[in-house]
Amino acid sequence: MTDKKLIFYSDLDGTILDFQNYSFAKSADALKKIKENNIPLVMSTAKTKAEIDPTRKKLFTSGLINDHPFIIEGGSAAYIAKGYFDFDIKEIVKNYPIDEEKNYYIIQISKAKYGILVKILKDIGKQINAKIIGFSDFSAKELSKDSGLTIEQAELSKNRKFDEPFRIEPDDPKLYNKVAQLIRKKGLNYTRGGRYAHIADNHDKGLTVKILNKLYKRQFGQIKSIGIGDSENDFEFLEICDEGYLVKNPKLKMKFDLKSEKIIKINQIGPVGFAHVIAKTTRGYQN
């Protein structure tokens, strides 16, 4: 039992959702337990706001989550429902602009424009002996076939503001490392997810989690943050959390060099691993 307020941060695809069919059936019991214990669950995803909305709505109407903050496009922005915190978040968040959209405040971390990122990626493609294919190169139908999303989901995924997912042909780790070096030379950020790599502004999910932790500490006093992810682009926020867990992703070919001893590998795959972490970390917890 702990007197610290638990805060969960979790990746979505391949963690809460099944990597193959995007189902949350295998994580449903764990999500229900989180809600019953009134534990905040912040989804931290590479998805856009447009495509995460249907998933959140399904979970909400299924009685599995509340309207907690969520992080989009690899840490580019955080959405916080108005009235979620009982103080003015501008008292804490002073270095980043805060916009408003209907019932949400938006902490905007990214400063890079999407069109500029696409152009830089195309320029890098000309420097390597390989083909870089970004989401902007796909039609919705092509992206659907490539990603396993429905055409409607693919259309939402293409509605990007802050980062460009891409893959390289041929699928060679050495090429990804070369592209990563060229992106970082531009002062931008490179991450590798379960299906795609990403180019974005020089930030990551970890920075956004750090900001949200400050808000939660103001709200609850002592907190214990727990992060759950499945791929390399989750490392930053897993390391920021008090405890970080990496569930198994069977599709990833690259071996990861875990930099932090705080990140614990979980042998179970995706949502089964997520459920294992929830059971392990909430045992004996009382809100």
N, C-alpha and C positions, 0 to 999 in steps of 0.2 A: 504494500500500500504506500502511496506517496501523497504528500500534501501539495505537490506541484501540479499545475494544470497541464494535462497532456495536450499537445498540438500535433496533429499528423499532417505531413506534406507527402503527397504521392503523385507519381507519374500516372498517366491514364492508360494509353495503349501499351499492352504487354505487361501491365501491372494490375490495375483495377479491372481493365477490360482484357478479354482473351485476345492474344495476338492474331489468331486466325480469323475469328468471326466477330470480334468486337463485342462479345457478350459479357455481361457482368454476373451471369448466373453463378459462377464459382466463387465470386467475392461477395455475394448478396448477404450471407449470414454475418460475415465480418463487418460489412457496412451497417447492417442493422444493429450490431453490438455497439459500434461507434456512436450511432445516433442515440441509442438507449442510454448511453453513458454521457450524453451531451458533450462529446469530444469534437472540437473543430477538425474538419478534414479539408485541407486546402489542396485542390487539384492543381498540379504543376505540369503543364503539357506544351508540346510543340504545336498543338492545334490552334486554329484561329478562334476568335470569339464566336463567329457564325457557326462553326461546326461543333464547338463544345456545348452550345446552348441546347440542342436536342438531347444530348447525352445527359446533361444535368437535369433537364425536364423529366426524362424517363426515370432517373434515380429519385428525383423529388416526388413524383407522383406514385412511385413504388414504395414511398415511405422510408427510403434508405439514406437520404442526406438532408441537411438543412441548407439554408442559403449562405454558405460560408464564402470567404474570398476565394478567388481562383486566379491562376497565373497562365497567361497565354503566350504563344509563339516563343517558347524557350526563354521566358523571363523578360520579354519585351515590355510587358505591362501587367499590372495587377488590378483586378476589378473587386471593389468592396461595396456591398449593399449599403445604401444610406441608412444610418441609424444602427448599423451593426455594432460599432463601437460607441460607447457612451461619452465620447469626447471628440473634439475636432481633430481629425487626423492631420491637419495642417500644422498642428502644434509639434508633431513628431517628424513628419515628412517635409523637409524644408529645401532639399537639394534637387527635387524633381517636380515637374509640373503635375498638377492634379486637375484633370478634366471631369466633366459630368456627362453622363449618358442615361437618360431616363431615371431609373432608380439606383444608379451606381455612380460611385466615384471611381475614376481611373487614374492610377499612379503610372505615369508614362516614363519608363526607364530608357527606352530606345530613342535615339536622335536621328538615326540613319533612315533615309527614305527608301522605300522598297525598290523603286525604279533604279536607284543608284546601285543597290546591292546586286540587282539582276545584271546591270551593265558590267560591274566589276567581275562577276562570275563568268560572264561571256568572254571578257578580256583574258581572264586566267585560262579559260578553255583553249584559247589560241596559243598559249605558251606550253601546253603539254601535249603529248602524243596520245590523246584519248578524247573521248566525247563526254562532255558534261551535259546532263539533261536535268533542267530545273522544272519546277512546277509551272513556271510561266511558259515553258515549251510544250507542255501537254495540253490537249483539249480535255474537257471533262471526261469524255468517253475513254481517251487514252490513259488518263490518270486512274480512272476506275479500274481498268484492266491491269495496270501496273501495280496498284496499291491494294486491290481487293475491296476498296470502298465502292458503294453504289454510285451511280452517276450523280445523284442528288448530293450525296456526301462529298464527292469529288469537286463539285461546283462550289460548295461551301469552303472546302479546303484551299481552293484557288483564290479565295477572297482574302488575300493576305495584305498586311500593312507593314510588318516589321522584319520578317526574315524569309529567306528563300531556301526551301528544301531541295536537295538534288541528289542524283546518283551519278556514278561514273561507269562508262563502258570502255574497256573491260573492268570487271569488279575486282580490282587489285589493291590490297592494302597499301602497297608502296605508292600508288597513284593518289590515294586518299591522303597519305602523309605529305606528299608533294603539294597537293592543293591546299592542305591545312597550312603549310609554311607560307605559301603565297598569299593566302587570305590574311594571315596574322601580320605579314609584312605591310599590309595595307592598313593596319591598326584596327582590324575587325576581328570578330570572334568566329571560330569554327568549332562545331560540335558534331558528334556522330550519334545518331539515334538507332532505333531498332531496324528501320527500313532505309532511312535516308540520312545524309549528312546535311548540315545547315550552315549558311552564312548569315551573320547578323551583326548588329552593332556590338561594340566591345563591352558586352555584359553577359551575364548568364543567369540561370535560375537561382544560383546561390545568392546573388546580390538582392534579388527580389524577396527571397525567403528571409534574408537578414533584416530587411525593412519591415516585413510583416511580423517578425519576431519582436521587434521593438514595440509595435502596436499592441501585440498580445501581452507583452510584459507590462505595458501601461494599463491594460485592461484587467489582468489577473494577478499581477505581481510576479511570483515565481512560476516559471513554466518549464516543461520538459518537451523539447521538440524532437520528433521522430520522422525521419525521411525514408521513403520506399521508392525504388526505381528499378529499371531493368537494363539500362544501357549507359554508354559513356557520357551522353549529354545530361545525365542525372548526377554525375559525380560531384559537381560543385555544390549543389544544394544538399546532397547527402553528407558532405563534409562539414557544412555549416551547422547542420542539426546536431543535437546532443548525441543521437544515435542514428546511424544510417545503415540501411539494409538494401542489398542488391539481389533481387530475385533472378532466377535463371531465364535467359532468353535463348531458346534452342536455335534460332535463326542466325544469330550473330557469329560471324567467322573470325572476327578479330579478337585477340587476347588482350585483356585489359591489365594495365599496371596500376593497381590500386595505390594511391598516394597516401591515404590516410588509414590508420589502424582503426578508426571509428567506423569504417564501412565494413559490414559483415556480409559475407556471401551466403545466400540462402539457396539450397539445392533444389527446392521446389520451383516449378515453372509458373510464371505470370501470376494470375489471380489466386492460384493455390498457394504460392509463396506469400502473396499479400495477406491472405487469410491467416497463414502461419505466423507472420509477424504481428498481426493484430492480436491474435490469441496470446502470443508470448509477452507482448509489451503491456497488455491491459489486465493481465492476471493479477487479481487482488486490488485492482484500481477502483477507487471510489471517488466520484465527482464531489 
